[in-house]
Amino acid sequence: MSILDAILEKRELLSSAAKLAFENPEIVASAAKLLSSNDASIGGAGGMAGLMDAFQSSDMGDILSSWIGQGENLPIDADQLRSVLGEATLGQFASSAGISQSEAGDTLANILPELINKMTPDGAVPDSNALESGLSALFG
């Protein structure tokens, strides 16, 4: 089952921001670019490791760890995500996803936990080659 399939199965439970992602597949593809070290268009080329560093530096490593781990995903709100990623990265995401910058924080806060959760099914971050292969398979 792909990440997108898993997210689509739960669409009736999601907020309006996440439902927007189903109307615009570029939202999910743009969110996945944050995880890729091969695509520097959103957040630079730090990929998952860079994202982990950003969460740790913002004292929110426990939130990201919950998405990677096999337990319940802790929530994140747009303001917390903005403090982790910064306005520039949210702007890059908004531009790539075709949404307004004001929608970017809420939208990403709704889909990023599930995206990361599905990319780390064993409760651990896969090595960069496996992660990139998974992202390439999904978004080619």
Backbone as CSV, one residue per row, in Angstrom:
resi,resn,N_x,N_y,N_z,CA_x,CA_y,CA_z,C_x,C_y,C_z
1,MET,0.849,-1.178,0.000,0.000,0.000,0.000,0.891,1.236,0.000
2,SER,0.588,2.173,-0.851,1.389,3.389,-0.925,0.987,4.357,0.179
3,ILE,1.827,5.350,0.394,1.524,6.385,1.373,0.228,7.076,1.011
4,LEU,0.079,7.422,-0.258,-1.116,8.129,-0.693,-2.357,7.273,-0.470
5,ASP,-2.287,5.968,-0.747,-3.424,5.085,-0.514,-3.797,5.054,0.965
6,ALA,-2.797,4.963,1.821,-3.053,4.918,3.263,-3.710,6.203,3.743
7,ILE,-3.255,7.327,3.240,-3.844,8.605,3.628,-5.265,8.706,3.081
8,LEU,-5.460,8.276,1.841,-6.783,8.364,1.231,-7.818,7.529,1.976
9,GLU,-7.400,6.407,2.564,-8.317,5.563,3.316,-8.930,6.309,4.501
10,LYS,-8.207,7.276,5.034,-8.657,7.978,6.229,-9.196,9.367,5.924
11,ARG,-9.474,9.672,4.697,-9.827,11.042,4.331,-11.068,11.563,5.037
12,GLU,-12.030,10.698,5.371,-13.231,11.191,6.035,-12.957,11.661,7.455
13,LEU,-11.819,11.298,8.011,-11.466,11.694,9.368,-10.608,12.945,9.413
14,LEU,-10.215,13.442,8.277,-9.260,14.532,8.226,-9.925,15.897,8.195
15,SER,-9.158,16.880,8.568,-9.646,18.256,8.571,-9.790,18.790,7.155
16,SER,-10.352,19.969,7.060,-10.535,20.576,5.742,-9.204,20.859,5.062
17,ALA,-8.160,21.182,5.852,-6.844,21.425,5.259,-6.303,20.152,4.621
18,ALA,-6.480,19.043,5.286,-5.992,17.782,4.724,-6.844,17.354,3.525
19,LYS,-8.136,17.631,3.577,-8.996,17.292,2.443,-8.564,18.052,1.194
20,LEU,-8.030,19.259,1.393,-7.509,20.033,0.272,-6.406,19.247,-0.450
21,ALA,-5.643,18.465,0.313,-4.564,17.673,-0.270,-5.092,16.638,-1.248
22,PHE,-6.284,16.130,-1.011,-6.839,15.117,-1.894,-7.382,15.727,-3.177
23,GLU,-7.706,17.004,-3.113,-8.152,17.699,-4.303,-6.961,18.159,-5.139
24,ASN,-5.785,18.211,-4.525,-4.570,18.676,-5.190,-3.418,17.745,-4.821
25,PRO,-3.163,16.703,-5.615,-2.099,15.750,-5.290,-0.716,16.389,-5.161
26,GLU,-0.545,17.583,-5.730,0.737,18.276,-5.602,1.050,18.608,-4.147
27,ILE,0.020,18.697,-3.305,0.253,18.988,-1.892,1.039,17.857,-1.258
28,VAL,0.612,16.627,-1.472,1.314,15.479,-0.891,2.703,15.339,-1.509
29,ALA,2.796,15.515,-2.821,4.100,15.428,-3.487,5.038,16.511,-2.973
30,SER,4.517,17.703,-2.735,5.350,18.795,-2.215,5.787,18.519,-0.790
31,ALA,4.913,17.946,0.017,5.282,17.583,1.381,6.384,16.531,1.372
32,ALA,6.311,15.603,0.423,7.331,14.559,0.325,8.696,15.133,-0.036
33,LYS,8.722,16.275,-0.718,10.000,16.894,-1.080,10.791,17.311,0.152
34,LEU,10.097,17.576,1.255,10.795,17.890,2.508,11.642,16.718,2.991
35,LEU,11.217,15.508,2.648,11.902,14.301,3.107,13.043,13.875,2.199
36,SER,13.089,14.445,1.020,14.068,14.020,0.020,15.353,14.830,0.099
37,SER,16.472,14.130,0.142,17.768,14.810,0.074,18.205,15.004,-1.374
38,ASN,17.431,14.460,-2.315,17.728,14.626,-3.741,16.995,15.804,-4.363
39,ASP,16.080,16.413,-3.619,15.287,17.522,-4.138,15.417,18.689,-3.165
40,ALA,16.144,19.706,-3.562,16.408,20.848,-2.685,15.384,21.962,-2.841
41,SER,14.306,21.727,-3.576,13.360,22.801,-3.880,12.534,23.250,-2.682
42,ILE,12.380,22.386,-1.681,11.631,22.757,-0.476,12.490,22.425,0.736
43,GLY,12.959,23.458,1.405,13.733,23.263,2.623,15.189,22.909,2.414
44,GLY,15.687,23.020,1.207,17.078,22.659,0.948,17.220,21.173,0.723
45,ALA,18.439,20.699,0.738,18.709,19.292,0.444,18.950,18.473,1.704
46,GLY,18.440,18.938,2.830,18.657,18.224,4.091,17.876,16.940,4.214
47,GLY,16.769,16.839,3.486,15.949,15.640,3.531,15.463,15.323,4.925
48,MET,15.244,14.057,5.178,14.730,13.613,6.472,15.693,13.964,7.600
49,ALA,16.986,13.828,7.357,17.975,14.155,8.401,17.901,15.642,8.757
50,GLY,17.754,16.494,7.758,17.628,17.919,8.004,16.357,18.254,8.761
51,LEU,15.280,17.571,8.416,14.018,17.772,9.111,14.141,17.349,10.577
52,MET,14.813,16.225,10.808,15.028,15.757,12.179,15.851,16.778,12.969
53,ASP,16.886,17.314,12.357,17.711,18.336,13.017,16.891,19.579,13.343
54,ALA,16.045,20.005,12.414,15.224,21.195,12.632,14.263,20.995,13.793
55,PHE,13.660,19.821,13.886,12.760,19.538,15.006,13.533,19.502,16.324
56,GLN,14.700,18.874,16.320,15.515,18.823,17.541,15.937,20.225,17.969
57,SER,16.354,21.045,17.030,16.803,22.405,17.332,15.678,23.270,17.876
58,SER,14.458,22.943,17.532,13.294,23.696,17.992,12.665,23.079,19.244
59,ASP,13.370,22.134,19.860,12.872,21.424,21.049,11.542,20.725,20.799
60,MET,11.358,20.235,19.585,10.145,19.492,19.245,10.478,18.114,18.685
61,GLY,11.644,17.618,19.048,12.055,16.303,18.579,11.103,15.205,18.995
62,ASP,10.443,15.376,20.162,9.497,14.360,20.623,8.299,14.234,19.688
63,ILE,7.901,15.345,19.080,6.778,15.306,18.144,7.153,14.486,16.913
64,LEU,8.299,14.803,16.319,8.743,14.055,15.138,8.990,12.592,15.485
65,SER,9.567,12.335,16.648,9.812,10.949,17.066,8.518,10.156,17.154
66,SER,7.433,10.812,17.564,6.152,10.100,17.647,5.642,9.705,16.267
67,TRP,5.959,10.507,15.251,5.531,10.184,13.897,6.334,9.014,13.336
68,ILE,7.595,8.937,13.744,8.471,7.859,13.290,8.172,6.578,14.052
69,GLY,7.948,6.702,15.351,7.693,5.541,16.197,6.376,4.869,15.865
70,GLN,6.143,3.742,16.523,4.958,2.954,16.207,3.750,3.294,17.067
71,GLY,3.881,4.241,17.965,2.761,4.647,18.799,1.927,5.719,18.136
72,GLU,1.151,6.401,18.960,0.277,7.482,18.491,1.102,8.669,18.020
73,ASN,0.655,9.294,16.936,1.317,10.497,16.423,0.879,11.706,17.234
74,LEU,1.848,12.435,17.786,1.535,13.677,18.475,1.149,14.730,17.436
75,PRO,0.214,15.584,17.782,-0.185,16.624,16.825,0.827,17.759,16.781
76,ILE,0.748,18.510,15.709,1.533,19.733,15.569,0.604,20.767,14.949
77,ASP,0.760,22.012,15.356,-0.076,23.046,14.750,0.776,23.896,13.810
78,ALA,0.105,24.766,13.081,0.774,25.572,12.063,1.867,26.453,12.662
79,ASP,1.620,27.033,13.840,2.623,27.900,14.458,3.865,27.117,14.877
80,GLN,3.670,25.928,15.429,4.815,25.089,15.790,5.606,24.712,14.546
81,LEU,4.906,24.329,13.505,5.572,23.936,12.270,6.323,25.112,11.668
82,ARG,5.734,26.285,11.750,6.383,27.498,11.245,7.687,27.753,12.002
83,SER,7.680,27.506,13.323,8.905,27.733,14.095,9.975,26.694,13.768
84,VAL,9.571,25.509,13.364,10.525,24.463,12.983,11.085,24.718,11.583
85,LEU,10.198,24.959,10.630,10.596,25.039,9.223,10.980,26.439,8.768
86,GLY,10.346,27.441,9.338,10.590,28.813,8.922,9.665,29.227,7.790
87,GLU,9.511,30.524,7.649,8.621,31.087,6.627,9.075,30.753,5.206
88,ALA,10.393,30.762,4.992,10.892,30.500,3.632,10.505,29.099,3.160
89,THR,10.679,28.107,4.014,10.334,26.737,3.638,8.831,26.594,3.435
90,LEU,8.035,27.203,4.308,6.587,27.150,4.118,6.182,27.841,2.825
91,GLY,6.871,28.917,2.483,6.605,29.593,1.215,6.948,28.715,0.024
92,GLN,8.063,27.999,0.107,8.448,27.076,-0.962,7.408,25.969,-1.114
93,PHE,6.962,25.448,0.029,5.937,24.412,0.011,4.656,24.938,-0.631
94,ALA,4.208,26.124,-0.210,2.977,26.710,-0.748,3.073,26.898,-2.256
95,SER,4.186,27.417,-2.714,4.382,27.653,-4.141,4.347,26.346,-4.926
96,SER,5.046,25.340,-4.433,5.094,24.043,-5.106,3.736,23.355,-5.101
97,ALA,3.009,23.506,-3.993,1.721,22.826,-3.845,0.571,23.563,-4.509
98,GLY,0.812,24.811,-4.881,-0.242,25.582,-5.516,-1.296,26.089,-4.550
99,ILE,-0.882,26.369,-3.316,-1.797,26.900,-2.306,-1.232,28.213,-1.784
100,SER,-2.025,28.934,-1.019,-1.551,30.196,-0.459,-0.635,29.932,0.728
101,GLN,0.226,30.876,1.017,1.129,30.717,2.156,0.339,30.647,3.462
102,SER,-0.809,31.309,3.523,-1.616,31.247,4.743,-2.196,29.849,4.969
103,GLU,-2.375,29.064,3.915,-2.867,27.686,4.042,-1.746,26.688,4.301
104,ALA,-0.523,27.066,4.005,0.595,26.126,4.021,0.828,25.483,5.384
105,GLY,0.844,26.267,6.439,1.128,25.722,7.767,0.108,24.695,8.207
106,ASP,-1.178,25.040,8.104,-2.229,24.110,8.518,-2.240,22.860,7.645
107,THR,-2.070,23.050,6.355,-2.099,21.919,5.437,-0.958,20.954,5.726
108,LEU,0.234,21.485,5.848,1.395,20.638,6.111,1.310,20.003,7.491
109,ALA,0.792,20.731,8.474,0.641,20.180,9.827,-0.328,18.996,9.841
110,ASN,-1.255,18.990,8.920,-2.218,17.891,8.857,-1.702,16.670,8.114
111,ILE,-0.857,16.862,7.121,-0.447,15.703,6.322,0.960,15.200,6.636
112,LEU,1.837,16.056,7.150,3.220,15.637,7.394,3.330,14.502,8.420
113,PRO,2.582,14.540,9.531,2.691,13.418,10.482,2.364,12.066,9.853
114,GLU,1.301,12.013,9.063,0.920,10.741,8.434,1.914,10.336,7.349
115,LEU,2.407,11.298,6.603,3.388,11.002,5.564,4.650,10.390,6.176
116,ILE,5.157,11.014,7.222,6.359,10.490,7.880,6.064,9.148,8.533
117,ASN,4.901,9.021,9.133,4.522,7.758,9.758,4.532,6.619,8.734
118,LYS,4.007,6.882,7.544,3.945,5.843,6.513,5.313,5.570,5.882
119,MET,6.201,6.554,5.891,7.545,6.340,5.340,8.465,5.630,6.330
120,THR,8.014,5.494,7.577,8.810,4.840,8.614,7.993,3.718,9.264
121,PRO,7.560,2.734,8.481,6.616,1.734,8.995,7.166,0.846,10.102
122,ASP,8.470,0.713,10.197,9.054,-0.143,11.223,9.440,0.637,12.474
123,GLY,9.034,1.900,12.539,9.353,2.707,13.710,10.762,3.254,13.694
124,ALA,11.387,3.239,12.540,12.743,3.765,12.387,12.873,4.401,11.010
125,VAL,13.750,5.392,10.928,13.995,6.051,9.649,14.809,5.106,8.771
126,PRO,14.320,4.806,7.579,15.096,3.947,6.685,16.364,4.666,6.221
127,ASP,17.343,3.903,5.773,18.551,4.560,5.262,18.164,5.430,4.070
128,SER,19.028,6.367,3.757,18.681,7.368,2.747,18.369,6.747,1.389
129,ASN,19.057,5.681,1.011,18.775,5.038,-0.276,17.366,4.448,-0.307
130,ALA,16.965,3.783,0.782,15.623,3.197,0.837,14.558,4.284,0.863
131,LEU,14.821,5.355,1.597,13.874,6.465,1.655,13.708,7.107,0.281
132,GLU,14.829,7.375,-0.383,14.767,7.982,-1.720,14.087,7.053,-2.716
133,SER,14.334,5.765,-2.615,13.670,4.805,-3.512,12.166,4.825,-3.305
134,GLY,11.741,4.875,-2.041,10.310,4.938,-1.739,9.680,6.212,-2.263
135,LEU,10.358,7.334,-2.068,9.834,8.602,-2.564,9.784,8.622,-4.081
136,SER,10.819,8.086,-4.721,10.848,8.034,-6.189,9.732,7.159,-6.728
137,ALA,9.487,6.045,-6.066,8.424,5.152,-6.506,7.067,5.830,-6.408
138,LEU,6.885,6.647,-5.374,5.608,7.316,-5.185,5.413,8.502,-6.107
139,PHE,6.474,9.283,-6.281,6.306,10.560,-6.946,7.152,10.708,-8.205
140,GLY,7.924,9.664,-8.525,8.678,9.564,-9.749,9.287,10.831,-10.234
